[in-house]
Every structure is written in C-alpha cells, then in structure tokens.
Amino acid sequence: QVQLVESGGGLVQAGGSLRLSCIVSGSIFSIAAMDWYRQAPGKQRELVATITSGGSTNYADSVKGRFTISRDNAKNTAYLQMNSLKPEDTGVYYCRMIIYWGKGTLVTVSS
C-alpha cells in the first residue's frame, strides 16, 4: 500500500526558511511525478510545485524564485525548500503522488 508522510513544518518568522520532506512507501516513487499543495485557512487547496520523474519542475507564480522542489529517488523522498517565507505562505502543506495524498504538515509564518 502506498503511503505518503510529510514532515518539516513549523513556526517561522517572515523571511525565514523551512524544508519540507515527503517520504513515500512503495516502489513506484521513481516513475511518478510528485506535487506539493497547500491549503490556507478558509481557502481552497492550491498546487504549489510539481516535479516529474525526470526532474522537470513547475511552480505557482506566487512561489517562483522562493521555493524549490526536488526529489531523491534513492530515498523515495520529495522535498520542498521554502525561502523568503511570507505570512501568506501559511497553511497546511500536502504532498501528492498520482491519487495518493499525505496528511499534511502545518507551516505558520509570523509577521
């Protein structure tokens, strides 16, 4: 059974950095694209970043130049490096692979 587990969230001041991790169980990680989503309080879940199995990346305009998505296929892990964080980056961050979702990790950015 495929499971995704996020970690690395927390409370950080504006301008700070966090690195989120998503560990995936199962043998299909290396051939699947990985996505990071976030959901702010009272808002819909939105796509933040995507990385394909080949390493191509795409970002939401709101995070371009600040966030970096990466993956380590040997560790079945995807990462989201978040720099220059803003209060509007606050939310629960989820990773997704195909139809599978993690339970999320909370990021809170204080002003």
C-alpha positions as semicolon CSV with decimal commas, in nm:
position;residue;x (nm);y (nm);z (nm)
1;Q;0,000;0,000;0,000
2;V;0,131;0,345;-0,089
3;Q;0,168;0,593;0,195
4;L;0,299;0,949;0,197
5;V;0,425;1,115;0,513
6;E;0,515;1,484;0,527
7;S;0,743;1,647;0,783
8;G;0,935;1,967;0,839
9;G;0,657;2,214;0,905
10;G;0,664;2,459;1,192
11;L;0,654;2,819;1,300
12;V;0,893;3,060;1,133
13;Q;0,926;3,437;1,109
14;A;0,871;3,615;0,781
15;G;1,187;3,600;0,572
16;G;1,285;3,266;0,718
17;S;1,320;2,923;0,560
18;L;1,185;2,573;0,602
19;R;1,244;2,247;0,420
20;L;0,956;2,005;0,391
21;S;1,005;1,636;0,324
22;C;0,765;1,376;0,188
23;I;0,863;1,013;0,232
24;V;0,679;0,767;0,010
25;S;0,639;0,398;0,072
26;G;0,606;0,176;-0,232
27;S;0,814;0,101;-0,537
28;I;0,654;0,340;-0,787
29;F;0,807;0,658;-0,649
30;S;1,082;0,686;-0,910
31;I;0,841;0,675;-1,204
32;A;0,578;0,912;-1,067
33;A;0,551;1,288;-1,064
34;M;0,530;1,448;-0,721
35;D;0,327;1,753;-0,625
36;W;0,321;1,984;-0,326
37;Y;-0,007;2,153;-0,245
38;R;-0,106;2,390;0,032
39;Q;-0,430;2,495;0,192
40;A;-0,455;2,822;0,377
41;P;-0,725;2,873;0,641
42;G;-1,058;2,932;0,472
43;K;-0,919;2,879;0,123
44;Q;-0,912;2,602;-0,134
45;R;-0,617;2,372;-0,171
46;E;-0,376;2,500;-0,436
47;L;-0,091;2,347;-0,630
48;V;0,244;2,492;-0,526
49;A;0,504;2,290;-0,716
50;T;0,547;1,981;-0,931
51;I;0,845;1,766;-1,020
52;T;0,828;1,498;-1,287
53;S;1,003;1,162;-1,273
54;G;1,269;1,314;-1,499
55;G;1,325;1,611;-1,273
56;S;1,140;1,884;-1,462
57;T;0,979;2,134;-1,228
58;N;0,693;2,380;-1,233
59;Y;0,583;2,636;-0,975
60;A;0,288;2,853;-0,889
61;D;0,358;3,216;-0,969
62;S;0,327;3,306;-0,602
63;V;0,628;3,095;-0,504
64;K;0,856;3,121;-0,808
65;G;1,206;3,223;-0,711
66;R;1,146;3,139;-0,343
67;F;1,055;2,769;-0,335
68;T;1,246;2,476;-0,483
69;I;1,106;2,128;-0,530
70;S;1,343;1,833;-0,557
71;R;1,347;1,458;-0,521
72;D;1,581;1,181;-0,416
73;N;1,467;0,859;-0,581
74;A;1,713;0,652;-0,378
75;K;1,538;0,769;-0,062
76;N;1,182;0,774;-0,201
77;T;1,163;1,131;-0,080
78;A;1,048;1,460;-0,225
79;Y;1,145;1,795;-0,079
80;L;1,017;2,149;-0,082
81;Q;1,276;2,411;0,014
82;M;1,096;2,731;0,110
83;N;1,293;3,053;0,141
84;S;1,192;3,414;0,199
85;L;0,872;3,297;0,359
86;K;0,578;3,534;0,384
87;P;0,274;3,529;0,614
88;E;0,061;3,440;0,311
89;D;0,258;3,114;0,280
90;T;0,089;2,995;0,598
91;G;-0,114;2,678;0,558
92;V;-0,112;2,302;0,564
93;Y;0,125;2,161;0,303
94;Y;0,045;1,829;0,141
95;C;0,238;1,608;-0,097
96;R;0,065;1,408;-0,363
97;M;0,168;1,123;-0,590
98;I;-0,086;1,016;-0,851
99;I;-0,401;0,954;-0,642
100;Y;-0,224;0,930;-0,308
101;W;-0,205;1,212;-0,053
102;G;-0,021;1,265;0,269
103;K;-0,193;1,403;0,579
104;G;-0,010;1,732;0,563
105;T;0,230;1,937;0,770
106;L;0,146;2,281;0,909
107;V;0,355;2,584;0,816
108;T;0,295;2,906;1,005
109;V;0,476;3,224;0,905
110;S;0,455;3,508;1,152
111;S;0,489;3,872;1,051
